[in-house]
Amino acid sequence: MQDLNELLNIDKNLIWHPYSAMSSDLPIYHVDSANGVRLKLSNGQELIDGMSSWWSVIHGYNHPAMNLALEQQLKDMAHVMFGGLTHTPAIRLTEKIIDITPEPLNAVFYSDSGSVAVEVAMKMAIQYWHAKGKTKRQRFISLRSGYHGDTLGAMSVSDPETGIHSLFSGMLPKQIFIEQPQCRFGEPCTDNNIAALKKVLTEHGEHCAALIMEPIVQGAGGMWFYSADYLVKARKLCDEHNLLLIFDEIATGFGRTGKLFACEHADIVPDIMCIGKALTGGYLSLAATLTKQEIYMTIDRGEPGVFMHGPTFMGNPLACRAALTSICLLVESKWQENINRIQQYLEKGLAPCRNSPKVNDVRVLGGIGVVELKELVDMYTIVPKFVEAGVWIRPFGKLIYIMPPYIIDNDDLGTLTSAIVSLINDS
Ligand SMILES: *Cc1c(COP(=O)(O)O)cnc(C)c1O
C-alpha cells in the first residue's frame, strides 16, 4: 500500500490528466490490469467498464488475438519511418479500410491521433481548393456542440463555448458556426431544420473550403443524436454550393451507432472522412484521413505538388497491425447483433431514468446510452459512488453516458444501467 500511495503522489504532483487541473484533488484510480470488460484496480477491486476507454476498446481488454498479432509484429519490427519505406501491415490495413468504408473513398493518410486526422482533413480541403485556383476558400463551416479534437485547427471547428475560443482568440482561425441539428435521430429533417446551413452556404459558401461535422452522433460536445435526413440535405447543399464535406467518424466509426460507419444511416459519402479511436481496438494510437481520387489527384497536380503533412510515426507498423487485427475481428464477429442487443438492454435499463425529475432526456443509439440531467454532475461525489457500485463511468457536464465494449454480456450491462438509475434516484 505504501508503494501505491507513493505512485499516486508522484502522479498527483507531476502528471497532467485530460482536461484537469494539475493541483486537482479529484479522485484518481490506479489500474493494475484489465481483462475483457473489467478493469482491475490496485486495491483489488474490479470495475465493469462502461466507457470502452473513450469509444476505443470495442473487443475488450487483453484480447488474445490482438495480443498475439502484436507479439508477432514485435518480432518483425515495432517501428520504421514511412518516408521512402513501406511495410505489409500498412498495406494490408489500407486494403481493409478501403474495403469496409464506402466508395469512392480510396486513399488513406495515417496519423497518430484523431485531432491530427482532423488537421489533415482540413489541410487536404484547403490544398484541394488552392490547386484549383480558389485560394480564398480557407474557412470552414461547422456545427455548434461539435467536437473535433484539441489541436488548434481541430479546436477552431469545435464548439466555441465548450472549447473556450475566446481564450485562444488571437490564435484560432475564425470559422462559421451554425446551430446543432434540432431534428432527432429517426425524425425527418424539415426545411426549418436545415435553414441555418442553407443560409450560411449562400452567404459565405464561396469563402469556405468545407463543411465539417460528426455524422449522426455529436460526441464529446454534447452526446446528441440527430436525423440522417439532415446529412442527406447537407450533402446536397454542399454539392450545390461546391463545398467539400468532411465527416469526422472518429467516435462513430466501427459499428458503434449500429452501422459500420454512421454515414451509412444516410446512405451518403463525404469527400473526406476521419477515423480513429476504435480503429486499433483501443490498443495503440492511430488515426486516418480518407479521401477520393479526384481530391488527391488535384492536390498532386497543384502547388507545391505534394500534400504538406508527414508525422514522424506515420503508419507505425505495430499500430497498423493492431488496426488490421481489430478490423478483422470486428467484421468476422456478429457485431451487429451485439450492438442491437446492447441497444435493447440500454433502452430497457435506462428507461426508469425518464421518470426522474432530475433528468432532462434519455437517449440510446446503437451501443451508446445517454442520460442528460438538468444540473451539472458533481464529479467529486459521483465517480466514487460509481466505483463503489463496481462500474467505471465517467460523466461530463450534465451527461452520464456509457458506450461499453461490444463483448459485454447482459448481466454486466444490467449492472451498468442499474448503477446509473440508483445513483440518480439516491442522490
Ligand atoms: C476523440 C475525438 C477526436 C480527437 O481524437 P484524439 O485521438 O483524442 O485526438 C476528434 N473527433 C471526434 C469526433 C472525437 O470523438
The ligand as an SDF file (V2000), in Angstrom:
LIG
                    3D

 15 15  0  0  0  0  0  0  0  0999 V2000
  -11.9430   11.9290  -29.7720 C   0  0  0  0  0  0  0  0  0  0  0  0
  -12.3520   12.6730  -30.9720 C   0  0  0  0  0  0  0  0  0  0  0  0
  -11.4250   13.4370  -31.7090 C   0  0  0  0  0  0  0  0  0  0  0  0
   -9.9950   13.6240  -31.2680 C   0  0  0  0  0  0  0  0  0  0  0  0
   -9.2900   12.4350  -31.2510 O   0  0  0  0  0  0  0  0  0  0  0  0
   -7.9300   12.3330  -30.3670 P   0  0  0  0  0  0  0  0  0  0  0  0
   -7.4130   10.9650  -30.6980 O   0  0  0  0  0  0  0  0  0  0  0  0
   -8.3580   12.4920  -28.9540 O   0  0  0  0  0  0  0  0  0  0  0  0
   -7.0350   13.4190  -30.8350 O   0  0  0  0  0  0  0  0  0  0  0  0
  -11.8740   14.0750  -32.8470 C   0  0  0  0  0  0  0  0  0  0  0  0
  -13.1480   13.9610  -33.2450 N   0  0  0  0  0  0  0  0  0  0  0  0
  -14.0550   13.2220  -32.5880 C   0  0  0  0  0  0  0  0  0  0  0  0
  -15.4570   13.1180  -33.1020 C   0  0  0  0  0  0  0  0  0  0  0  0
  -13.7000   12.5600  -31.4190 C   0  0  0  0  0  0  0  0  0  0  0  0
  -14.6090   11.8570  -30.7320 O   0  0  0  0  0  0  0  0  0  0  0  0
  1  2  1  0
  2  3  1  0
  2 14  2  0
  3  4  1  0
  3 10  2  0
  4  5  1  0
  5  6  1  0
  6  7  2  0
  6  8  1  0
  6  9  1  0
 10 11  1  0
 11 12  2  0
 12 13  1  0
 12 14  1  0
 14 15  1  0
M  END
$$$$
